[in-house]
Amino acid sequence: MISLDQAADKIVQCMGVKEGEKVLVITDKNKIAIGRAIEKSSLKITSTKLIEIPIGKQHGEEPSDEVAMLMKLFDVVIIPTSMSLSHTNARREANKAGARIATLPKATEDLLCRTMEADYDKIKERTDKLCDILDDADEVIVMTEKGTKITMSIKGRVCNRDHGVFSQEHNFSNLPAGEACLAPVEGSSKGMFIVDANFGGVGELDEDIKLEVDDGYVISIEGGKAADKLKKMLEQVGDEAFNIAELGIGTNDKAVVSGNTLEDEKVMGTAHIAVGDNKTYGGKIDVPIHLDGIFYKPTILIDGQKVMDNGELLI
């Protein structure tokens, strides 16, 4: 396992930071050590500014207008925070303005020292292969031995290549990276999925969570205290929070299920289905919540082609 300073160097390397660029690091009091390590690494190369923001109340909450405006003024924005800014208009608008951005929501030092050691060129190769198939496909079916069986249209949707190797304007990724993901067509998802690894935002699962889906929305949630908490979180936002927002397939062979969604959704041999906001992935639903339900050993068919069999990637 590498050190935090080495992990920070790898983060800066993945972002393709170059001399003469302006880099902004956004962090909060709980992630300040990580933020400072990234700042230190970036300062070896170019001008870097670190700012500390308040801890948000939930993932997807917008930062202040001042921070949102500041993000547009930098070439590179790196965001290790307690709550995710990935699915915010501030992040999307900064990307549109030309910034390339990486978010590291809830990252821990241990997590980064483990996962940033990965070979991101190989992760890119795996992710691109999956995305090439998804980009040309119309339908995905996801199944597990525990009972998941859900069908969704992806016709016309573009896969997000979250592979961690990017240096172009407008790029966006998590770090650690390692997933092929996209937004199913609104209203198309139908069936059921069972989450047995992690459901971001609800804490440790006391039971598997079973979600029934019809016409693109979750219509029932069962499974103990964690399921009750998930339902309440979505109800507080409103009906659109129950939207099937994302399908993702993990491609990072160094990631392990640790209870941290940032890492868990990247694990090889898992897939995840998210609810809530899908605008980040080219969808139409814009709500201040996006929660990922991660499950083990999926079998995945893309237009009838089996790309994963009980967690084993076949391409």
C-alpha positions in Angstrom: 0.0 0.0 0.0 1.3 3.4 -0.9 1.6 6.5 1.3 -0.9 9.4 1.3 1.7 11.6 -0.4 2.2 9.0 -3.1 -1.6 8.7 -3.5 -1.8 12.5 -3.8 0.9 12.4 -6.5 -1.1 9.7 -8.4 -4.2 11.8 -8.1 -2.4 14.8 -9.6 -1.0 12.5 -12.3 -4.4 11.1 -13.2 -5.7 14.7 -13.6 -2.9 15.4 -16.0 -1.9 18.6 -14.2 0.6 20.7 -16.2 2.8 23.6 -15.6 1.0 26.9 -16.1 -2.5 25.5 -15.2 -4.5 26.7 -12.3 -5.6 24.1 -9.8 -8.3 24.4 -7.2 -8.7 22.0 -4.3 -12.0 22.1 -2.4 -12.2 20.3 0.9 -13.8 20.5 4.4 -12.6 20.1 8.0 -13.0 16.3 7.9 -11.0 15.8 4.8 -8.4 18.6 5.2 -5.4 16.3 5.5 -6.3 14.7 2.1 -6.9 18.2 0.7 -3.5 19.5 1.9 -1.7 16.4 0.5 -3.2 17.0 -2.9 -2.4 20.7 -2.7 1.2 19.9 -1.8 1.6 17.6 -4.7 0.0 20.0 -7.2 2.2 22.9 -6.0 5.2 20.9 -7.2 3.9 21.5 -10.7 1.8 24.7 -10.9 -0.3 27.3 -9.1 -2.7 25.7 -6.6 -5.4 27.1 -4.3 -7.1 25.3 -1.5 -10.4 26.3 0.0 -12.3 24.8 2.9 -16.1 24.7 2.7 -18.8 23.7 5.2 -19.8 20.1 5.3 -23.0 19.6 3.4 -26.2 18.0 4.8 -26.4 15.4 2.0 -24.8 14.2 -1.2 -25.7 16.4 -4.1 -26.3 19.6 -2.1 -25.1 22.7 -4.0 -22.1 24.6 -2.7 -22.4 28.4 -2.2 -22.8 30.7 -5.2 -19.3 32.0 -4.5 -17.7 28.6 -4.6 -19.7 27.7 -7.7 -18.4 30.8 -9.5 -14.8 30.1 -8.3 -14.9 26.6 -9.8 -15.4 28.0 -13.3 -12.1 30.0 -13.1 -9.7 27.0 -12.8 -8.3 24.5 -15.2 -8.4 21.6 -12.7 -10.7 21.2 -9.7 -10.1 18.4 -7.2 -12.8 17.9 -4.5 -12.1 15.6 -1.5 -15.2 16.4 0.7 -17.4 14.6 3.2 -20.5 15.0 0.9 -20.4 14.6 -2.8 -20.5 17.5 -5.2 -20.6 15.2 -8.2 -24.3 15.6 -8.9 -24.5 19.3 -8.6 -25.2 22.1 -11.0 -22.0 23.8 -9.7 -19.9 20.9 -10.9 -21.7 20.6 -14.2 -21.4 24.3 -15.0 -17.7 24.3 -14.1 -17.2 21.4 -16.5 -19.1 23.2 -19.2 -16.7 26.2 -18.6 -13.8 23.9 -19.4 -12.6 22.7 -16.1 -11.7 19.0 -15.7 -12.9 17.8 -12.3 -12.4 14.9 -9.9 -14.6 14.4 -6.9 -13.5 12.2 -3.9 -16.6 12.1 -1.7 -16.0 10.5 1.7 -12.5 9.5 0.7 -10.3 8.2 3.6 -6.5 8.1 3.7 -6.6 4.3 3.8 -9.0 4.1 0.9 -6.8 6.3 -1.3 -3.6 4.6 -0.3 -5.1 1.3 -1.4 -7.0 2.2 -4.5 -4.7 4.8 -6.1 -2.1 2.1 -6.3 -4.1 0.5 -9.1 -2.9 0.4 -12.8 -5.2 3.0 -14.3 -4.2 2.2 -17.8 -5.6 -1.3 -17.4 -8.7 0.1 -15.7 -9.1 2.4 -18.7 -8.8 -0.5 -21.1 -11.6 -2.5 -19.2 -13.8 0.5 -18.9 -13.5 1.5 -22.5 -14.4 -2.0 -23.7 -17.6 -2.0 -21.7 -18.5 1.6 -22.7 -17.9 0.8 -26.4 -20.6 -2.0 -26.1 -23.0 0.1 -24.0 -22.8 3.1 -26.4 -24.1 1.0 -29.3 -26.8 -0.9 -27.3 -30.5 -0.5 -26.8 -31.2 -2.7 -23.8 -29.6 -4.1 -20.6 -30.8 -6.9 -18.4 -29.2 -7.4 -15.0 -29.7 -10.5 -12.9 -28.3 -12.1 -9.7 -28.8 -15.4 -8.0 -30.4 -13.6 -5.1 -33.3 -12.6 -7.3 -32.3 -9.4 -9.1 -33.9 -9.2 -12.6 -34.3 -5.8 -14.1 -34.6 -4.6 -17.7 -33.8 -1.1 -18.8 -33.5 0.8 -22.1 -30.2 2.6 -22.8 -31.0 3.6 -26.3 -29.3 6.8 -27.3 -27.5 7.1 -23.9 -23.7 7.7 -23.8 -21.6 5.7 -21.3 -19.5 7.7 -18.8 -16.0 6.3 -18.9 -14.9 6.7 -15.3 -11.4 5.3 -15.7 -9.3 7.9 -14.0 -7.0 8.8 -17.0 -8.0 12.2 -18.3 -6.4 15.4 -19.2 -8.8 17.1 -21.5 -11.1 20.1 -20.9 -14.6 19.2 -19.6 -13.5 15.8 -18.2 -15.2 14.6 -15.1 -14.5 11.5 -12.9 -14.4 10.2 -9.4 -11.0 9.2 -7.9 -10.5 6.5 -7.2 -12.0 5.6 -10.6 -13.2 2.4 -12.2 -16.7 2.1 -13.6 -18.6 2.1 -16.8 -21.9 3.9 -16.1 -24.8 5.6 -17.7 -28.4 6.7 -17.2 -31.1 4.4 -18.4 -33.9 6.0 -20.4 -36.4 7.6 -18.0 -39.5 5.5 -17.6 -37.9 2.3 -19.1 -36.6 0.3 -16.1 -38.8 -2.5 -14.9 -38.2 -5.4 -12.5 -36.5 -5.8 -9.2 -33.0 -5.4 -7.8 -31.6 -6.6 -4.5 -28.7 -4.7 -2.9 -26.5 -6.8 -0.7 -23.2 -4.8 -0.6 -23.9 -1.2 0.2 -26.5 1.5 -0.4 -24.8 4.9 -0.3 -26.1 7.2 2.5 -27.9 4.6 4.6 -25.1 3.1 6.6 -24.4 -0.6 7.2 -27.0 -2.9 5.8 -28.8 -4.9 8.5 -30.6 -6.9 5.7 -30.5 -7.0 1.9 -32.6 -4.2 0.4 -35.2 -5.3 -2.2 -36.4 -2.6 -4.6 -39.3 -3.2 -7.0 -39.2 -1.0 -10.1 -41.9 -0.1 -12.7 -42.0 2.6 -15.4 -38.6 3.8 -14.4 -39.3 4.4 -10.7 -38.9 2.5 -7.5 -42.4 1.6 -6.3 -41.5 -0.4 -3.1 -38.5 -0.8 -0.8 -38.2 -3.7 1.7 -35.4 -4.9 4.0 -35.2 -3.8 7.6 -33.9 -0.6 9.2 -31.6 0.4 6.3 -34.4 0.1 3.8 -36.6 2.3 6.1 -33.9 4.9 6.2 -33.5 4.9 2.4 -37.2 5.3 1.9 -37.3 8.3 4.3 -34.3 9.9 2.6 -36.0 9.7 -0.8 -39.4 10.8 0.5 -37.9 14.0 1.9 -36.7 15.0 -1.6 -39.9 14.0 -3.4 -41.2 11.7 -6.1 -38.4 12.2 -8.6 -35.9 10.9 -6.0 -37.3 7.4 -6.7 -36.1 7.6 -10.4 -33.8 4.9 -11.6 -30.8 7.1 -12.3 -27.8 5.0 -13.2 -26.5 1.6 -14.1 -22.8 1.2 -13.2 -20.3 -1.7 -13.6 -17.2 -1.8 -11.5 -13.8 -2.1 -13.2 -11.2 -1.4 -10.5 -9.4 -4.6 -9.4 -7.7 -2.9 -6.4 -11.0 -1.8 -4.9 -12.8 -3.8 -2.2 -16.2 -3.5 -0.6 -15.4 -1.4 2.5 -18.7 0.3 3.2 -17.6 3.5 1.4 -19.6 4.0 -1.8 -16.8 5.9 -3.5 -14.8 2.6 -3.4 -17.6 0.0 -3.4 -19.1 1.1 -6.7 -15.8 0.6 -8.4 -15.2 -3.0 -7.3 -14.6 -5.6 -10.0 -17.4 -8.2 -9.9 -20.1 -5.7 -8.7 -22.7 -3.6 -10.4 -24.8 -0.8 -9.0 -28.1 0.9 -9.7 -28.7 4.4 -8.4 -31.8 6.4 -7.6 -32.4 10.1 -7.9 -30.5 12.6 -10.0 -29.4 11.5 -13.5 -28.6 14.8 -15.1 -24.9 14.2 -14.6 -25.2 11.3 -17.0 -27.2 13.1 -19.7 -30.7 12.4 -18.2 -33.6 14.7 -17.4 -34.0 14.3 -13.7 -32.5 17.1 -11.6 -32.9 16.5 -7.9 -30.4 17.1 -5.0 -29.9 13.4 -4.2 -28.1 10.5 -5.9 -27.7 7.2 -4.0 -26.0 4.0 -5.3 -27.2 0.5 -4.5 -24.3 -1.9 -5.0 -24.6 -5.6 -5.3 -22.3 -8.6 -5.7 -21.9 -11.1 -8.6 -24.3 -9.8 -11.3 -24.9 -11.4 -14.6 -25.3 -8.7 -17.2 -26.6 -8.9 -20.8 -26.3 -6.0 -23.2 -28.5 -6.5 -26.3 -28.3 -10.2 -25.5 -24.5 -10.3 -25.2 -23.4 -11.6 -21.8 -20.6 -9.3 -20.6 -20.5 -10.4 -17.0 -21.4 -13.9 -15.6 -22.0 -14.1 -11.8 -19.4 -11.3 -11.3 -16.9 -12.5 -13.8 -16.1 -9.9 -16.6 -16.1 -11.7 -19.9 -14.7 -9.1 -22.3 
